[in-house]
Amino acid sequence: MSVAYKKDEILSASRAARSFGKVLADLKEHRKRRIAIAKNNELEAVILPIEDYETMAEAMAVMEHVEIYQLVQKRKRKGSGKRTSLDTLLKEERLAV
């Protein structure tokens, strides 16, 4: 997935390090929505306000639950009665960690 960043949202790693307090203040006071950190002209990280990060983390958790629910429903429809270990199931669905 590719995300477009505004020019004022991208900082070099060295500049971000030198002005980290200002970066945090800009995010906290909503002057900036996010800050992308570039190193050697490659985007390496994004700094977000904590509220945005928590919202994203919650959304990911919901998506994981939806995927698990869909997997259970799929297995129910198959109805083979065959038992499968959790590890095997996760590998089959490419969810193995």
TORSEDREN-108733 format. One record per residue (C-alpha): z negated, y, x; residue number from 1. Coordinates in steps of 0.2 Angstrom, whole numbers, plus 5000, padded with zeros to 4 digits. Example, Ala and Ser with C-alpha at 12.3 -4.5 7.8 and 13.67 -1.06 7.14 Angstrom:
SITE_w_v_u_num
SITE_4961_4978_5062_1 $
SITE_4964_4995_5068_2 $
***
This chain:
SITE_w_v_u_num
SITE_5000_5000_5000_1 $
SITE_5005_5017_5007_2 $
SITE_4995_5032_5003_3 $
SITE_5001_5050_5005_4 $
SITE_4989_5062_5014_5 $
SITE_4990_5081_5014_6 $
SITE_4992_5089_5031_7 $
SITE_4974_5097_5029_8 $
SITE_4967_5080_5025_9 $
SITE_4972_5073_5042_10 $
SITE_4961_5076_5058_11 $
SITE_4962_5069_5075_12 $
SITE_4948_5058_5080_13 $
SITE_4943_5070_5094_14 $
SITE_4943_5085_5082_15 $
SITE_4933_5075_5069_16 $
SITE_4920_5071_5082_17 $
SITE_4918_5089_5087_18 $
SITE_4917_5096_5070_19 $
SITE_4909_5081_5061_20 $
SITE_4896_5092_5052_21 $
SITE_4910_5103_5045_22 $
SITE_4919_5087_5039_23 $
SITE_4904_5081_5030_24 $
SITE_4901_5098_5022_25 $
SITE_4919_5099_5016_26 $
SITE_4917_5082_5008_27 $
SITE_4900_5086_5000_28 $
SITE_4905_5103_4994_29 $
SITE_4922_5096_4987_30 $
SITE_4933_5107_4998_31 $
SITE_4941_5091_5003_32 $
SITE_4944_5075_4993_33 $
SITE_4945_5064_5009_34 $
SITE_4948_5065_5027_35 $
SITE_4960_5053_5036_36 $
SITE_4956_5051_5055_37 $
SITE_4971_5049_5067_38 $
SITE_4970_5042_5084_39 $
SITE_4986_5042_5095_40 $
SITE_4996_5048_5080_41 $
SITE_4991_5032_5070_42 $
SITE_4979_5034_5055_43 $
SITE_4964_5023_5058_44 $
SITE_4951_5027_5045_45 $
SITE_4947_5038_5030_46 $
SITE_4930_5047_5026_47 $
SITE_4926_5048_5008_48 $
SITE_4912_5056_4998_49 $
SITE_4899_5043_4995_50 $
SITE_4902_5044_4976_51 $
SITE_4920_5039_4978_52 $
SITE_4916_5025_4990_53 $
SITE_4903_5018_4977_54 $
SITE_4916_5019_4963_55 $
SITE_4929_5010_4973_56 $
SITE_4916_4996_4978_57 $
SITE_4911_4994_4960_58 $
SITE_4929_4992_4955_59 $
SITE_4932_4979_4968_60 $
SITE_4917_4969_4962_61 $
SITE_4924_4970_4945_62 $
SITE_4941_4964_4951_63 $
SITE_4933_4950_4960_64 $
SITE_4924_4944_4944_65 $
SITE_4940_4946_4934_66 $
SITE_4949_4935_4947_67 $
SITE_4935_4922_4946_68 $
SITE_4936_4922_4927_69 $
SITE_4955_4920_4927_70 $
SITE_4953_4905_4939_71 $
SITE_4940_4897_4928_72 $
SITE_4951_4899_4913_73 $
SITE_4966_4892_4923_74 $
SITE_4956_4877_4928_75 $
SITE_4950_4874_4910_76 $
SITE_4968_4874_4903_77 $
SITE_4973_4861_4916_78 $
SITE_4960_4850_4908_79 $
SITE_4962_4836_4920_80 $
SITE_4944_4832_4921_81 $
SITE_4946_4831_4940_82 $
SITE_4932_4838_4950_83 $
SITE_4936_4850_4965_84 $
SITE_4924_4857_4978_85 $
SITE_4922_4875_4978_86 $
SITE_4928_4876_4996_87 $
SITE_4944_4867_4991_88 $
SITE_4946_4878_4976_89 $
SITE_4944_4894_4986_90 $
SITE_4957_4888_4999_91 $
SITE_4970_4884_4985_92 $
SITE_4968_4901_4977_93 $
SITE_4968_4909_4994_94 $
SITE_4951_4916_4991_95 $
SITE_4943_4908_5006_96 $
SITE_4933_4919_5017_97 $
***
